[in-house]
């Protein structure tokens, strides 16, 4: 990587696009290796029958109906912890930005 840079690592910049292409090829190779281990069912294999799928969807819908659905925006704006986290992130963000 040092060969493709001018200056040092803090103040320098790349003089070539070669490192980007090297990393792109490396990612492609890794992606192809990972995709070799992904198995999809063959045409004559049944993963689940249509009846099982329908039954499971119905059960999932019943379960989902009884789960907590979350808060809307107005409710969140009235929560003390939302404002504590927001102000905390603002303070941390300003502190980190001052390092640059």
TORTI-26043 format. One record per residue: residue number from 1; x negated, y, z negated of N, C-alpha, C, O in turn. Coordinates in pm, 1 decimal, decimal comma, always signed. Atoms other than C-alpha are relative to their C-alpha. Layout:
N
pos/nxx/nyy/nzz/caxx/cayy/cazz/cxx/cyy/czz/oxx/oyy/ozz
NUM/X/Y/Z/X/Y/Z/X/Y/Z/X/Y/Z
...
END
This chain:
100
pos/nxx/nyy/nzz/caxx/cayy/cazz/cxx/cyy/czz/oxx/oyy/ozz
1/-82,2/-117,8/+0,0/+0,0/+0,0/+0,0/-87,6/+125,6/+0,0/-51,9/+227,4/+59,3
2/+90,2/-114,1/+9,2/-291,5/+231,0/-75,8/-50,2/+42,8/+138,7/-77,3/+160,5/+162,7
3/+47,8/-27,5/-135,4/-401,2/+204,6/+287,7/+95,1/+92,1/+76,1/+51,7/+169,9/+161,0
4/-100,6/-77,9/-72,1/-75,6/+366,0/+405,7/+30,5/+134,4/-66,0/+122,0/+204,5/-22,9
5/-28,9/-123,5/+72,3/-91,7/+661,2/+163,1/-111,1/+102,7/+17,5/-227,1/+69,0/+40,9
6/+96,4/-107,9/+4,3/-260,2/+996,5/+164,3/+16,6/+68,2/-135,7/+129,3/+80,9/-183,4
7/-6,8/-54,2/+135,1/-342,2/+1161,7/-168,4/+2,0/-114,8/-98,8/-39,2/-225,9/-65,5
8/-9,2/+107,7/+96,5/-283,3/+964,7/-486,0/+146,0/-44,1/-16,3/+234,1/+3,5/+55,2
9/-134,7/+55,5/+11,4/+21,8/+774,8/-607,2/+100,5/+99,8/-54,7/+220,3/+83,9/-31,5
10/-94,0/-98,9/+52,6/+171,7/+1075,6/-786,0/+27,3/+112,6/+98,5/+141,3/+157,0/+111,7
11/-17,3/-116,4/-87,2/+114,2/+1350,7/-531,8/-6,7/-35,4/+147,4/+14,7/+51,9/+231,6
12/+16,4/+37,6/-139,5/+62,5/+1154,1/-211,0/+131,6/-34,2/+68,2/+238,5/-29,2/+7,4
13/-117,1/+43,6/-75,7/+300,9/+1042,2/+58,7/-44,9/-104,8/+101,5/-163,7/-117,5/+131,4
14/+31,0/+104,8/-97,1/+320,7/+759,0/+308,9/-32,8/+61,3/+134,8/+28,2/+160,3/+175,3
15/+35,8/-46,4/-134,0/+156,2/+808,3/+646,8/+55,0/-92,5/+106,7/+40,2/-66,3/+226,1
16/-50,3/+97,4/-95,8/+325,4/+509,0/+806,2/+129,3/-60,2/-53,4/+154,3/-59,4/-173,9
17/-123,0/+69,0/+38,4/+659,0/+327,7/+804,9/-24,1/-148,7/-22,7/+69,7/-222,0/-54,1
18/+32,1/+142,5/+11,0/+479,6/-9,0/+786,4/+42,2/-61,4/-133,7/+94,5/-172,8/-132,4
19/-42,9/+63,3/+125,2/+545,6/-68,8/+412,4/+149,2/-29,3/-3,8/+191,1/-130,6/-59,9
20/-144,4/+23,3/-2,5/+919,9/-33,6/+470,2/+32,9/-123,5/+83,9/+119,8/-202,7/+47,4
21/-23,2/+117,9/-83,2/+907,1/-290,5/+748,1/-49,6/-127,3/-68,4/+12,2/-233,0/-56,0
22/+51,5/+116,0/+73,2/+695,0/-523,5/+534,7/+100,9/-43,9/-105,4/+130,7/-162,7/-117,3
23/-98,0/+33,5/+102,0/+947,1/-504,8/+250,4/+130,2/-50,9/+62,5/+195,0/-138,9/+5,8
24/-120,9/+46,9/-66,9/+1237,3/-549,0/+494,9/-15,4/-145,2/+43,7/+77,5/-224,7/+28,8
25/+24,5/+138,9/-41,1/+1081,9/-867,9/+633,1/-2,0/-91,2/-122,8/+50,6/-202,4/-118,2
26/+3,0/+80,0/+123,1/+1016,5/-992,7/+277,9/+141,6/-24,3/-51,4/+174,1/-135,7/-92,5
27/-138,8/+16,8/+43,4/+1381,2/-930,9/+184,9/+77,0/-93,8/+92,1/+159,4/-172,4/+45,4
28/-64,6/+90,1/-94,6/+1497,1/-1107,5/+500,9/-38,1/-144,1/-27,9/+47,8/-232,3/-26,8
29/+46,5/+136,2/+29,7/+1286,2/-1412,3/+418,6/+64,7/-51,8/-128,7/+112,5/-165,2/-132,9
30/-62,7/+41,2/+126,1/+1415,2/-1423,7/+60,4/+148,6/-26,3/+20,5/+201,8/-124,1/-31,9
31/-142,4/+19,5/-28,1/+1773,2/-1383,9/+184,0/+27,3/-128,4/+75,6/+124,6/-197,9/+46,5
32/-18,4/+124,3/-75,2/+1734,9/-1668,9/+430,7/-22,8/-122,7/-87,8/+47,8/-222,7/-74,9
33/+24,6/+111,8/+91,7/+1589,3/-1895,9/+162,4/+119,2/-19,9/-92,5/+161,8/-133,1/-115,4
34/-115,9/+10,9/+88,6/+1878,4/-1817,9/-71,8/+121,2/-52,2/+76,0/+195,1/-135,6/+23,6
35/-115,9/+43,9/-77,0/+2137,4/-1867,1/+202,9/-8,1/-147,5/+37,4/+94,2/-209,5/+66,3
36/+13,6/+143,2/-30,3/+1995,7/-2214,6/+270,5/+60,3/-86,1/-110,6/+93,9/-202,2/-87,0
37/-53,7/+76,7/+111,9/+2123,7/-2322,1/-72,2/+149,3/+21,9/-22,0/+207,0/-39,5/-111,7
38/-143,6/-23,0/+12,7/+2479,4/-2192,9/-29,2/+72,9/-104,8/+82,7/+48,1/-119,6/+202,4
39/-71,8/+106,6/-68,2/+2714,5/-2477,2/+56,0/+145,0/+40,9/+19,0/+210,7/+84,6/-75,5
40/-141,4/-23,5/-28,2/+3050,3/-2426,8/+223,9/+65,2/-133,6/+33,5/-0,9/-222,4/+87,3
41/-65,4/+127,7/-28,1/+3307,8/-2703,5/+254,9/+11,0/-27,3/+150,1/+26,8/+64,3/+230,7
42/-15,7/+39,6/-139,5/+3325,7/-2897,4/+579,3/+147,7/+2,3/+37,1/+233,3/+14,1/-50,6
43/-137,8/-11,4/-45,6/+3642,0/-2894,9/+791,4/+89,9/-109,4/-58,1/+207,1/-84,5/-86,0
44/-83,8/+109,4/+48,9/+3762,2/-3233,6/+666,1/+5,3/-6,8/-152,6/+71,6/-95,2/-206,9
45/-2,4/-1,9/+145,7/+3702,1/-3148,0/+297,3/+107,6/+95,3/-50,7/+123,2/+206,2/+0,4
46/-98,1/-85,7/+64,6/+3981,4/-3011,5/+81,2/-53,9/+40,8/-135,8/-79,6/-43,7/-221,6
47/+46,6/-48,9/+128,4/+3864,2/-2793,7/-201,4/+116,2/-4,0/-99,3/+99,8/-46,7/-213,6
48/-121,8/+5,0/+81,1/+4217,3/-2758,8/-338,1/+118,5/-1,8/+95,1/+115,0/+58,8/+202,2
49/-119,5/+5,2/-84,6/+4560,0/-2836,2/-199,1/+77,0/+130,8/-11,9/+56,4/+207,8/-105,7
50/-79,9/-122,9/+0,6/+4804,5/-2558,4/-117,0/+88,0/+5,8/-124,3/+112,9/+113,8/-178,0
51/-84,4/+6,3/+119,1/+5023,9/-2674,5/-406,1/-78,4/+41,7/-125,0/-26,7/+114,3/-209,9
52/+83,8/-37,2/+113,9/+4735,8/-2642,2/-655,8/-31,4/+149,4/+1,0/-32,3/+214,4/-103,5
53/+29,9/-142,7/-12,7/+4649,1/-2297,2/-524,1/+120,2/+83,2/-44,2/+105,0/+181,4/-116,9
54/-121,8/-72,1/+36,5/+5010,2/-2181,4/-560,8/+22,3/-5,3/-151,1/+57,5/+95,3/-212,7
55/-17,6/+17,6/+143,7/+5029,4/-2323,0/-915,5/-100,2/+86,8/-77,5/-63,9/+152,9/-174,8
56/+103,1/-78,6/+67,6/+4701,1/-2158,6/-1016,7/+26,0/+149,9/+11,7/+0,8/+224,7/-82,7
57/-31,1/-142,1/-16,7/+4808,0/-1822,6/-874,2/+111,9/+41,6/-94,4/+107,6/+149,4/-153,7
58/-111,2/-30,4/+88,7/+5131,2/-1836,8/-1070,7/-48,7/+6,8/-145,2/-10,3/+97,7/-218,8
59/+54,2/-0,3/+135,9/+4944,7/-1924,3/-1393,3/-86,6/+123,2/-24,2/-80,3/+183,3/-131,4
60/+85,9/-117,6/+13,6/+4692,3/-1646,1/-1333,1/+84,0/+127,1/-11,0/+50,9/+217,6/-87,6
61/-87,9/-117,3/+7,0/+4972,5/-1395,4/-1274,4/+66,4/+8,8/-136,7/+80,6/+117,9/-191,9
62/-60,9/+1,3/+133,7/+5140,5/-1501,6/-1599,6/-101,4/+44,2/-105,9/-67,8/+121,6/-195,5
63/+103,8/-35,5/+96,0/+4813,1/-1470,4/-1791,3/-35,8/+147,8/+11,7/-55,5/+216,0/-88,9
64/+37,5/-139,1/-23,8/+4731,6/-1134,8/-1632,4/+106,6/+95,4/-53,8/+74,5/+206,7/-95,3
65/-108,4/-85,3/+47,8/+5071,6/-996,3/-1733,6/-11,9/+27,1/-149,2/+36,7/+129,5/-197,1
66/+11,8/-15,8/+145,1/+4984,6/-1042,7/-2101,5/-134,6/+59,4/-42,3/-158,2/+77,2/-161,8
67/+129,9/-55,7/+32,7/+4632,5/-896,9/-2082,7/+8,5/+151,3/-15,3/+102,3/+215,1/+32,4
68/+9,5/-145,7/+15,9/+4532,4/-544,7/-2180,8/-31,3/+61,7/+135,8/-125,0/+18,5/+202,9
69/+14,3/-58,0/-133,1/+4562,5/-326,3/-1871,2/-87,7/+124,2/+3,4/-119,9/+173,2/+111,6
70/+87,5/-116,9/+0,1/+4347,8/-33,1/-1983,6/+75,1/+128,2/-30,0/+196,3/+127,6/-51,5
71/-55,8/-130,3/+29,2/+4404,4/+335,7/-2043,9/+4,0/+83,9/+126,4/-71,9/+59,6/+220,2
72/+0,2/-92,6/-113,0/+4496,3/+610,3/-1801,9/-92,7/+117,1/-34,2/-143,1/+125,3/-146,2
73/+94,6/-109,1/+17,3/+4287,1/+924,5/-1760,3/+36,8/+94,6/-113,2/-50,6/+140,8/-186,5
74/-43,3/-92,0/+104,4/+4495,0/+1139,8/-1992,4/-26,9/-57,8/-138,9/-66,2/+14,9/-230,1
75/+26,9/+63,2/+128,9/+4462,4/+888,4/-2276,0/-149,4/+1,8/-32,0/-188,3/+23,7/-146,7
76/+144,7/+1,9/+22,1/+4085,5/+865,2/-2229,3/-50,2/+137,9/-40,1/-137,7/+148,9/-126,0
77/+45,0/-135,7/+32,5/+4043,8/+1243,5/-2241,6/+33,2/+38,7/-143,7/-29,9/+129,3/-198,1
78/-34,9/-29,2/+138,2/+4208,4/+1245,7/-2586,3/-77,7/-84,5/-100,3/-58,6/-69,8/-221,0
79/+75,5/+87,5/+90,8/+3967,4/+984,9/-2729,1/-128,6/+67,0/-45,9/-201,6/+126,4/+33,5
80/+119,1/-59,3/+60,0/+3693,7/+1100,5/-2964,4/-126,5/-64,2/+57,0/-223,6/+5,7/+85,9
81/+120,8/+69,8/-44,1/+3446,7/+834,1/-2847,0/-37,6/+33,3/+143,5/-155,9/+31,2/+177,4
82/+30,6/-41,9/-136,9/+3473,9/+939,5/-2482,7/-84,7/+126,6/-1,7/-184,4/+136,5/+69,8
83/+72,5/-126,3/+5,2/+3356,8/+1288,7/-2571,3/-136,3/-15,8/-66,1/-231,9/+50,7/-26,3
84/+129,7/+23,7/+63,4/+3080,2/+1162,5/-2801,1/-98,2/-59,7/+101,4/-212,3/-14,5/+111,5
85/+87,2/+60,7/-101,3/+2939,3/+940,3/-2523,3/-32,4/+98,3/+111,8/-146,0/+102,7/+159,1
86/+24,0/-95,9/-108,9/+2981,1/+1213,1/-2260,0/-103,7/+103,2/-39,2/-195,1/+133,0/+37,7
87/+96,3/-100,6/+45,7/+2795,5/+1471,9/-2465,6/-137,3/-63,5/-21,6/-239,7/-1,7/+7,5
88/+127,1/+71,0/+17,3/+2529,0/+1214,7/-2555,5/-71,8/-21,9/+131,9/-192,4/+0,6/+141,9
89/+61,3/+19,2/-130,8/+2470,3/+1129,3/-2190,6/-47,4/+132,1/+59,0/-150,5/+136,4/+126,2
90/+40,9/-131,1/-49,4/+2455,3/+1499,1/-2106,2/-132,0/+42,1/-64,7/-223,4/+88,2/+3,6
91/+122,7/-38,9/+70,8/+2191,5/+1563,9/-2373,1/-118,3/-85,0/+46,3/-226,4/-32,2/+72,4
92/+108,1/+87,5/-46,0/+1985,6/+1260,3/-2270,8/-38,9/+33,1/+143,2/-157,5/+36,6/+176,0
93/+27,4/-33,5/-139,5/+2018,0/+1351,3/-1902,4/-79,3/+129,3/+13,6/-172,2/+138,0/+93,8
94/+75,5/-126,6/-4,7/+1900,3/+1706,9/-1962,8/-141,7/-20,1/-50,6/-236,1/+37,9/+3,1
95/+134,0/+28,3/+51,3/+1609,2/+1575,7/-2169,0/-86,3/-71,9/+102,6/-203,9/-39,6/+119,6
96/+76,3/+71,8/-102,1/+1505,9/+1334,0/-1895,8/-29,8/+86,7/+121,2/-135,3/+73,7/+183,3
97/+23,1/-87,7/-114,2/+1546,0/+1597,0/-1626,9/-113,6/+98,1/-26,4/-180,9/+142,5/+66,6
98/+107,2/-95,4/+30,6/+1304,1/+1824,1/-1810,7/-138,6/-62,1/+19,9/-237,2/+10,5/+32,2
99/+128,9/+64,8/-24,8/+1028,0/+1565,0/-1762,6/-44,5/+16,7/+145,0/-164,5/+13,7/+172,4
100/+34,5/-10,0/-142,0/+1039,5/+1608,7/-1384,7/-52,6/+132,0/+31,0/-87,2/+159,2/+146,0
END
